Every structure is written in structure tokens, then in C-alpha cells.
Amino acid sequence: MFPDQIYYEPKVLEYPLGQKLHQRYGNLPWIPIQSHNRIDELRQNPNSSFAQMKRHLILGIRKTHRYVPNQKVSDFLVPYTSSGCSAMCLYCYLVCNYNKCSYLRLFVNREEMLQKLVHAARKSTRDLTFEIGSNSDLVLENTLTGNLEWTIEEFARENKGFLTFPTKFDAVAPLLPLHHNGRIIARMSVNPASVIRRVELGTSPLSARIRAINQLSEAGYRVGLLLAPVILLENWKALYTELIDQLAAELSEKVKREAFLEIIFMTYSFVHNAINTDAFPNAVALYNPQQMTGRGRGKYYYRPKLREEGEAFLREQLSRKLGNMPILYVV
């Protein structure tokens, strides 16, 4: 059951969302903390406790609102209503320090965050796009808070700017009837079905994700697909051929006509490897020293020749089977 217990900054109960969550989950243990950023009893846990900690829910007040410039799908990465996730993708880039970043943290001061975002959109001389889902999966978070539904409808009142978010979840039914004013760009992350089952633990299956992006497109949302992260397992060419074939067969004609693509190759780290070795001893091994090389402190990337081969293969397959879908970037 998720969540199993809740750690909270006492001031969250002064906010409507904090009160709503307290009413909803009042039967669970509520443990007061000084800061959502530092929970000493969790910091002392071993790597093997990673999956158990994923069941905890942390409530706090977001104090950092620094917008980070981004030149991909958005103009800025925006800290928003959550950080972390209850899923357990073995490569998750949010796991910078397992006992700080692994669990889902919810921030109850959503009105303050949206007000700043709207102000930034209004004062710009052009339409800016704000990435509000870079720190969490907002479709997943929405099942607990309703924050994404609230955000979409509130932002739809504006006539300036766009919001975008990626997801690995298919729980989009609450979003379909919303008035979004064409101001929302929803992006679905996809991977081969077997990679999702073996590596993206706790997320929606591929067919369900495809169905969800079709539904969002039909509801008038702008949509995109992320091939992310591309993981070069032993039989990666066969796996990604199957993925692209399935996309070609199951995506709606509207999505094929209007969506865009992003391609992101996996990066890995010493921290990931240490956690996964202890917490998921039977999981697929993502670190391959023959394929990967170090870059920076404790970071692993695919070697340049293999990375180039992977990009060329994906571009060729996508061009033949989804040729009308532009690739915005490959990293």
C-alpha cells in the first residue's frame, strides 16, 4: 500500500492541501520533521531499504523557486509541486543521494508556485514554455493530490505561455475533460515493453502509455514522445525495433501527424549501481564496463562509437516507420 507512513513539516497543516491530505490519510502514522530536505532517521538506512523508503510520503513547503534555463522542449525547468517518485526505475536521475531523493516529496504551497510561474509568463515579450515535471512524475502525483488537474485549469485562464510535463503513467482520465486552452504539452516516455517490465519498476506498461497519449491527443493536448532513456542492453536493436513497430501500429493517426520526438540515452552512476546491487540483487545489470566510460565524478556514459551507432539506428528506424514525426534533439 502506498503510502505507508507520512513525514511532514508541521506548517503544512496550515495549507489547504496539507489539511486535505491529513484528512485523507489520517489513519496512517504521521511523523513530524524539521525539514523535508533532511530526515536523519532515513539517511541512516542501508541501500537495501531503498524500496521500503519508496513507500513513504514526505510533505513539506517548497522554499527554492529557481528557474533553470533549458533549450530543449522548454525555456525553463521549474521546481513545482513534487520531487521524487514512488516508482523505482533503476536508472532514475533523481536518485542523486538515495536517502534524500528517492521518496516522493509533496509541496503544499502550490498557489505560491503557480503565481510566480504566471507572473514570469505574463512579463515575457514572447510565449515561454515551462517544464513543471522535471523533478517528479506529475501524472502519478495527481492521483494523490489533484495538483495537475488544478494547475491545468488555473493556467488555462492565461493567454500567455505553455506548461509541459513528461510521464510514465497512464492515469490521464482526470485530465481529458479539462479546459486546457491549448496551453499544455504532455509528453509520454516510452521504452521497449520488456525494458519497462525489468527496469522501470512500478510504472505503466507500454500499451497503456500509448493508449494514454492517444487519449490526450484526442482531448486536444499538444503531445510528444520521449524515447528515454535509451538503454543498450545485449539485444538492444531487436528491442527498439519492436518498440518502434509497436508505436507505428498503436499510435493514433493524430499523434503520428502532430507529435514530436525526443531521444535521450541513459546515463548511469556509481550511486545507482550501489543501490541497485543491494536493493534489487536480481535486477538486470545496467552497468556494462565494455559499453560505458566515465565522465565526471562517478558518472557513466555509453562510449562514443556505440552511442553514435545507437543514434543512427534509431533515426533510421524512426524515419522509415514514423517519418512524419520530427526529432527535436538527441542527447
N, C-alpha and C positions, 0 to 999 in steps of 0.2 A: 504493500500500500504506500502511496506517495501523497503527502509527506508523512513521515513517521513521528517527527517532532519539529518544533519551531524555535529557533533562536531569534530574539528580537531586541532591538533598541527600544526602551520603554516609550520614547517620544512618538513612535509610530502609531501608538494608540490615540494620539491627538489628531490623526488624519482620518478622513472618511474611509479610505481604502484599508488602513490598518484596523479600523473598527469592524469593517465588513469581514476581513479575514479572521479576526478574532472570534466573531460570531460563527463563521463557517467552520472553523477548526478548533472550537473551544474545548472539544473533548480530547485534544492531543496535549502532550506536555509542552508548555511554553517556558522557555529558559531565557531570562534577561541577560543581555550582554552590553558592554560599554560601546563596542564598535563592530559593525558588520565586517570591517576590514581585518579585525584581529580577534579571533576566538581561540584563546590559548589551549583549551582542552581538545580542540580539533587539531591544532597544529602539532600536538604531541602524538597523534595517531600514526601507526605504521602505514606503509604503502598498501598493505593488504586490506586496509579498511576503506579503500577508495570507493568501492561500490556501495558500502553501507552509508558512507557520508553523502553519497548522491541522493539518498532518501531524505536528507534533512532540508528544511526550508529556512532561509535566513531573511529576516525583514529589517530594513534599515531606511535611512534617509540619504539620498544621493547628494553629496556636497560638491563633487567635481563636475563641472559642466564645460570642459574644454573641448572645442570643436577641432578636429584634426583634418587638415586639407586632404582630399583624395581625388585622384584624377582617373577613376575607372568608371563605374556606373554613377557615382555620386560626386558632389563637390566637397562634402564634408562627412566625416564619420562623427556621429553624435551620440554621446552617452545618454542612455534613455532609461526605461523603466525596469530593466533587469540586467543581470550579469551572471554568466554561468548557465548551467543547463542540468536537467535531470537525466538526459541521455548519456551514454558512455562511449562515444566514438573514440577509437583507440589512438587517433592522431590529433585530437581536439587542440586547436591553437590557443584556447582559453586556459589550458592547463599549464600555466607558467610556473605554478607552485601548487601542488595538488591540494594542500590543506588550506589554501586561500581561495583558489579559483575553481575548484571542482564542483561545488554545490550551487544550486540556484539561489541567487540573492534577488529579492524584490525590493524596489524602492517606492515608497508610498507617496512621495511628493510629485505626482505626475503633473498636476496643474502648473507648478513652477517650471518644470522641464518643458512642457509644451508651450507655455507663454514665451519662454526665451527663444524657442525654435520659431514660433510665429513672428516674433519681433525681428529675428535675423532674416526671415523670408521677406518680410514687408520692406525692410530698409534697403534691400539689394536692388540694383538697377536692372537686374535680369532674374529670370526664374532659376533658383538654385534647387539642387536635389540633395536631400539629407538622408544619409544611411542611418536608420534608427535601430537596425538589428545586427550590428557587428559584434556586440558583446553577449548576445543571447539569441535564442530562437523565440520570436515574439508570438508565433502561432501556438507553440507549446505554452508559453507564459499565459496567453489569453485564456486557456482552459481553466486557469486558476483565478485570474484577476479581471478578465474582460477589458484589459487595458488597450489591446489593439483595436477592438471594436470602438471603444470610446475615442481613441486617438484618430481613427479614420473619419469618424463622423464630425469631430470637432475641427479637424484640419480641412475637411471638405467645405467648411464655411468660408475659407480663404480663397482668394483668386490669385495667389502668388506662391510659387514653389511646388516641389514634389517631395514625397516621402517614399523610401524604398526599404525593403527588408528581404532577406533570404530565409528559407525554411527547409527542414527535412521532414515536416509533418503534414498530414492530410486533413487536420481538423479545421477546415476552412468554412464549414457550413454557416457559422455565425456571421461570416464576412460577406456572404453572397448577396443578401438583401440590402446592404448598407448603401447609403448615398455617399459616394466617394469622389464625385466631381472630376473624375479622370486624373486625380492628383496622387494616386498611389501606384507604385510599381512593385509587383510581387514577383519574387524570383525563387524558383524551385531548384534545390540542389539534387542532382541525380548521380548515381553510380550503378555499376552492374548489380543485378539482383543478389548474386551470391556475395559480393563485397558488402552490400548493405547488411545482409544477414550475419556475416562473420566479423565485420569491422565497425559498422555504425550501429552499435548495440542500443536497443531501446528506441529506435526511430521507425518511421512508417516504411512499409515495403515499397518497392519501385512502382508497381502498378497503381497503388493507392496514391502515390505522389503525382503520377501522370494524370490520373483522374482528377486530382485536386487542381492542378494547373489548368486543365481544360475547363473546369468549372469557374475558376477565377477569370479566365479569359472571356468566357461566355457572359459573365456578370459585368463585363466592361472594364476590368482592371487591365492596365498595361502589364505584360508578363515577360519574364526571361527565364532561361535555364542556365544553371551552373553545372558544368562537368567538374565537380570539385569534391574532394581533391582527387586528381588522377593518381591512382596507386598502381605501380608497375610490378604486380605480382608475377609469378613464373609464367602464367598463361595469359598475360595482360592483353595481347592482341585479340585473342578469341573472346575474352570477357567484354572488351569495349566494342568489338564488332556486334556482339549480342545486344549490348546496351543500345547502340545506335539503331540497330534493326528494330528493337522494341519501341524506341522513340518514334521512328518513322511509321510504325504500324499503329501506335496507340494515341499519339498526339492528334488533337483535332486539327482540321484544316485551318481554322482561325489562328491557332497557336503557331502552326507551321508558317503561316503567312506573316504574322505580326511580331513574333518573339525574337529575342536576340540571345546570343550565347556568350558565356564567359568560361574560360578554361584555366584551372588553377592546379598545378602539380603539387603533390604532397611534399611538405617539409616535415621533418621529424626531429626529435631531440633526445638528449640523454635523459631528461626528466621523464618523457613519455616511456622510454624503454625501461627505466627503473620501475615506474608504476605498473606498467603492463606485465612485466615479468613476475611481480609479486601478487598483483590483484587479479590478473587473468592468465594464469600459467598455461592454460590450454588454448589460448587465443592464437590466431595467425600472427607470425612474426613479421613485423613491418620493417624492421631494420635489417638491411642487407649490405654488408660492407663491400661486396663486389659491385653493387649498383650505386652506392652512395659515397659522398665525400663530405668532409667537414667544412663548414663556413661559419665563422663566428664562434662564440662560446657555446659548446655543447649542441650545435645545430647540424643537422644532416640534410643534404640535398642530393637529388639524382645527379650523377655525373653528366657533364655537358653533352657527350655524344649520345647517351641513352635518352636524355631529355629532348634533344633535337629529333631523335628517331620517333619518340612518342608524339611530339607535336606534329611532325609530318604525317604520321599515320592517322591521327585524329582529324587533321584538316582534310586529308583525302577522303576518309570515310564520311565525314560530315558533308563535304561538298557533294558527294555522289548521292547521299540519302536524305539530306536536309539542306539542300543547296540554297534555298531562299532565306535561310536564317543567318544573319551576319554574326561573325565572331568579333566581339568588341575588343578583346585582348586575350593574351595567353601569358601567364606568369608561372 
